[in-house]
Amino acid sequence: MANKVGEDVAKIMVVDDEPENQLLISVILTNEGHEVTAVDEGTQVVARASREQPDLILLDVMMPDLNGFRVFEALRAADATRHIPVLMLSALTQRWDVEKAVKLGVDDYLTKPFEPDDLVARVKSNLARSPA
C-alpha cells in the first residue's frame, strides 16, 4: 500500500500522555498515508512496540508515569525493540536536554511546538535511514 507520495505506508507509534498531541500528530501523519497508533503511558510502550513492531516511534519526554528517556532506555534494552528508530518530541528545549537524548542514542529530537511540515520531514528522514 502506498501513501500520497508513492512511498510504503509506515506504522508509526505516537507516545504522548496528552490526547490533544496524540490527535494532532495522528492527523498529520495519517494525512501523509501512515498507519498511526497512540500510547498514552510510558509503561506500555515496550510491550506494545514488541507486539506491533512499528517502523518509527515518536516519543514524548515528559510523561507522568515514566519519562521518555527511561522509555527509550527500555526500548534499546529489549531485543524486540532495539532496532526501532525513535524520534523524541519534547517541550524541553534546553541544550542539555537535547544532549542527554543524543548521548542516549536517540535517532532524532524535535521540540514542541513544531510545524507540521517539520514533523513530516523528520518522519520521512528517519524512515529513510531506518533499516528495512
C-alpha positions in Angstrom: 0.0 0.0 0.0 1.4 3.4 -0.9 0.8 6.8 0.7 0.2 10.0 -1.2 3.8 10.4 -2.3 4.1 6.9 -3.5 6.1 5.5 -0.6 5.2 2.5 1.5 2.9 3.1 4.4 4.8 3.2 7.7 3.5 2.0 11.0 4.2 4.8 13.5 3.6 4.7 17.2 2.9 8.0 19.0 3.7 8.0 22.7 2.3 11.1 24.4 0.1 11.4 27.6 -1.7 14.5 26.1 -4.7 13.4 24.0 -4.6 16.7 22.0 -1.0 16.0 21.0 -1.8 12.4 20.0 -4.7 13.6 17.9 -2.7 16.4 16.2 0.3 14.1 15.4 -2.1 11.3 14.3 -4.0 13.6 11.9 -0.8 15.0 10.4 0.8 11.5 9.8 -2.5 9.8 8.7 -2.9 12.5 6.1 0.6 11.5 4.9 -0.7 8.0 4.4 0.8 6.4 7.5 -0.8 4.0 9.9 -0.7 5.5 13.4 -1.3 4.0 16.8 -1.2 6.0 20.1 0.0 5.1 23.5 -0.5 7.3 26.5 1.6 5.6 29.2 5.3 5.1 29.1 5.0 1.8 30.9 3.0 0.3 27.9 5.5 1.2 25.2 7.9 -1.7 25.2 5.2 -4.4 25.3 3.1 -2.7 22.6 6.2 -2.0 20.4 7.4 -5.6 20.8 4.0 -6.8 19.7 3.2 -4.2 16.9 6.7 -3.6 15.6 6.2 0.0 14.4 8.6 1.4 11.8 9.1 4.5 13.9 8.2 5.6 17.5 7.5 9.3 18.3 8.2 9.6 22.0 7.3 12.4 24.3 9.8 13.1 27.0 7.6 14.5 29.8 5.1 11.9 30.9 3.7 11.3 34.4 4.4 7.6 34.8 7.8 7.0 33.1 9.7 9.8 31.3 10.7 9.4 27.6 14.4 9.0 28.5 13.6 5.9 30.6 11.2 4.6 28.0 14.0 5.0 25.3 16.4 3.1 27.5 13.9 0.3 28.0 13.3 0.1 24.2 17.0 -0.2 23.5 17.4 -2.8 26.2 14.8 -5.1 24.7 15.8 -7.3 21.8 12.4 -7.0 20.1 12.6 -3.1 20.0 16.2 -2.0 20.0 16.2 -1.6 16.2 13.1 0.7 16.0 14.1 4.3 15.3 12.9 6.8 17.9 12.1 10.5 17.3 11.7 12.3 20.6 9.2 15.1 20.8 9.6 17.5 23.7 8.8 20.9 25.1 12.3 20.6 26.7 14.4 22.9 24.6 17.5 23.4 26.7 20.8 22.3 25.2 21.4 19.8 28.0 18.0 18.1 27.3 18.9 17.6 23.7 22.4 16.5 24.6 21.0 13.9 27.0 18.9 12.5 24.2 21.9 12.4 21.8 24.1 10.7 24.5 21.4 8.0 25.0 21.4 7.4 21.2 18.0 8.8 20.2 17.7 8.9 16.5 16.2 12.5 16.3 14.8 15.2 18.6 12.1 17.7 17.7 10.9 20.4 20.0 7.3 21.3 20.7 5.6 23.3 19.4 6.6 22.2 15.9 5.4 23.0 12.4 3.6 20.1 10.8 5.9 20.3 7.8 8.9 19.9 10.1 7.3 16.8 11.7 6.6 15.3 8.3 10.2 16.0 7.1 11.7 14.4 10.2 9.5 11.4 10.0 10.4 10.9 6.3 14.1 11.3 7.1 14.1 8.8 10.0 12.1 6.3 7.9 14.6 6.6 5.1 17.5 5.9 7.4 15.8 3.0 9.1 17.0 -0.5 8.2 14.3 -2.3 6.2 
